[in-house]
Amino acid sequence: MIDIRDANFGYGRTSVLQGVQFSLATGDFVGLVGPNGAGKTTLLRGLLGLIRPQRGERRINPPDGAADVVFGYVPQEKAVDPFFPLSVLDVVLMGRYRLLGPGRRPTLADRRAALACLGHVQLEHLADASFQDLSGGQKQRVLLARALATEPHVLVLDEPTSAMDLAAEKRLMSVISEQHEARRLTVMLATHDLNLIGRYGSTVAIVAGGQVISGSPAEFLEARQLSDVYGVELQVHEVEGRRFIV
């Protein structure tokens, strides 16, 4: 679906990532990990087309005869304006604008679709609440609902669980996993929680030292490699077929 070939990504004349070779196929669930400042968000922006490669290329192959690849994007909670003067439903309806066309207002069908997406994240009861009054975890669930309302092919999430307690994290990841399986939705999830990738990811992409390497969790979620990437000693334990990093 998306192929990045021998690409550098950065800002101005500064390259953050060099020689990136990365492919995202339909139905993938990719966990993107790496130290702070390594370039995870830069890679996501390159994947989304928000920044162009400084060299190399980014190729798009739309699925199922679609005219283009549609992205649903969930940014970091800290990147969202806390004083956004809209209701929860209005925020989710923003995800329908791509489908409406210029100058058209949301229809009853659009409102129903937005409410259904709020139902997926179990927040339909807050449809009329002010977005700015929500907790950080609730805001992230609303932004996930907005992303789902776009009817995306690819769901891109930048540290979506960073503001959540364990219960909220489990609810959010359950929704993402359900949508991934039910709709064969392609997922790209940037996170610092290596255990999330061990539970949900089919592919791991590691960003470190300006490079991106990717492969299966069995290949990359192992103690020596992770310790080298993060610069601290980590241990990997396997329990009932699942890997846990401590």
N, C-alpha and C positions, 0 to 999 in steps of 0.2 A: 504493500500500500504506500509506504513512504521509504525512500532510500536516500541516505546521505552518503556521499562518496568523496573521500579525500578532502574534507571541508575544514576550513578554519572559521571559527566564530568568535566575535569579540565586539569591541566598541571603539569607534574611531580607528586609529592605527594599531591599537593594542589587541592582540589575539589572546583569548582566554582558553580556547580549545584548539588544538592543532591536529590536522590529519584525521578527522573523525570519519570512521566507517561504521555506519549504523543502519539497521533495517528494522522497520516496524510492520509486521504482517497482520492481516485481519485475524482477530480473535486472540492476539497476544495479550498477556498481562505482564507488563514489564515493571519491575521495581528498580527505581533509579536511586542509587546511594552514593555516598562519598562525603568527605569532610566539609565543614563550613568553608565557603569561598572557593571550592574546587571547580565550580562551573555548572552545577546541576540546573539552576534556573536559566543560565545561558543556553544550555542544550535544549531545554524545553522551549525557549523562545525561538531558537533555530528550527525546531521541529514544527512549531506552530506557524512559522513564516513571519514572525514579528521582527526578526532580524535576518538579513540576507548573509549567505556565506561570504566571507572575505576572499576565499578561493574555494575551488571545488564546486559541488552542485548538490541540490536538494530536488529529488524527483518525486512526483506525486502520481500515483496510479489509483484513480477513484474506483471504489468497489461497485459491483453489480450494475454497471452502466451508468452510474451517477455522474453528473457533470463535474463534481469536485469532491474532495474529502471534507466532510463537515466535522469541526472540532467543538467539543464542549470543554470549557476551561474553568477550573476551580483554583483561584489564586491563593496565596498564603493569607491567613486571617489578618496579619498585621498590614497587608497591602490594601485592605478594604477600608474605605472612608467610614469611620464610626458614626458620623453625623449624617449619613445618607438619608434624606428626608422622604422616604418612601415606605409603603406598607410591604409586608412580607410577600403578599401576592403580586404586587407591582414589580418587585425585584425578580420574581420567577417569570413573570410575563415578558421581561426583557429578553429572555431566551427564545421567545416566539417571534421577535422582530425580523429575524432572517427569513422566516416563512411568510411574513405579511407583505413585504415589499414596501417601497417608499411611500410615506404619507398615509398609510392605512392604519386604522385603529384595530386593536385586538377584538375579535368576535367572541360570542358566547362559547363557541367551540374551543377557542384559544384559552379562555378562562377555565374551562373544564379540563383541558390538557394540563394547564399550570397547576390546578388543584390536585390532579392525579399525581403529578410529580411531587407535590408537597406530601401527598399520601405515601409515596414511596419512602420518604425520609421521616414519616410520622410527625409532621408538623402542620397538617391541614387545619388544626384547631387554632393556629396562630396566624391564619391568612390575613386577618385585618390588623394585626399588631404592627407596631412600628419596627422596622428592621434595626434601627439604631438602639432599641431597648433590649435586644436579644443578648444572650451570653455568647462568648466566642465560639463555643461548640455549636450552638444553634445557628449562628450566622454561617458557619461552614456547611451545615446541612441544607440551609436555604440556597447557598451558592451551588451546591451539588444539584438541588432540584432545578435551579436555573439552567445549569449545564445540560441536564437531561431533557429539559424543555426544548432545547435546540434540535432534538432528534439526531444526535451526533453519530458519526462512525467511530470517532476516537474521543475518549474521555481522558483529559490531561489534568492531573492533580498535583499541585505544588505544596507539599507538606500539609495535607488537609487535616491531620489529626493532632497538630502541634498544640492546639488550645483545648484539648479534650481530656476528660478523665477516662478511666478504663471502660466504663459502661457506655459512654458516648462514642468512644472509639470503636467498640465492638458493633454498635448499631450502624455507624457509618460504613464500616468495612463490610458488614453483612449486606447493606444496600448495594455497594459497589460490586461485590461478588455476585449477587443475584442478577444485577443488570448485565454484568459480563457474561454470565451463563445463559440467561434467558434470551438476550438479543445478539449474542456473539459480538458484544461490544469490545472493541480494542481499548485497553487501559494502559496508561503510562503514569505511574505513581512515584513521585519523588518523596523520599522520607528519610528520617534519621533512625527510624525504628527498624533495625535489621530483622527482628522477629516477625514483623508484618510481611516482609518479603518471603521469609521462610514458610509462612502459612498460606499466602495467597498467590505469590508470583510464579509464573511459568518461566520467566527469564529475568536475570539480574543484569543490570548495566551499572558498572562502577566508573565514576568520574574521579580521577586523581592525577595530579601532575600534568594537567593540560591534555590528558588522553582519556578516551572512552573505550572500555573493554566490556564485552557482554558474553553471556552464556547461560547455562542452566544453573539453578540454585545448587545442585549437587557439585558442580564444578567450582563455583565462586564463593559459596557460603562455607568456607573452611578456614580454620583458625589462623594458619600462617599467612594466607593472603590478606585476610581482613586486618590482622595485626599490622602488616606492612602498610596497608592503606591508611589506617587510622593512627598509627604511631603509638599504640598501646597494646598490651597483651590481652587478647580475647580468646575465649574458649567456646567451642561449638559442641553441643550435646544433642543427640538424637533420641527422641522418645516417641514410640509408636509411629515411626516413619516421618516425624516432623523434627526440623532442626531448630534449636534454641541457642541464641548467642548471649553469652554473659561476659 
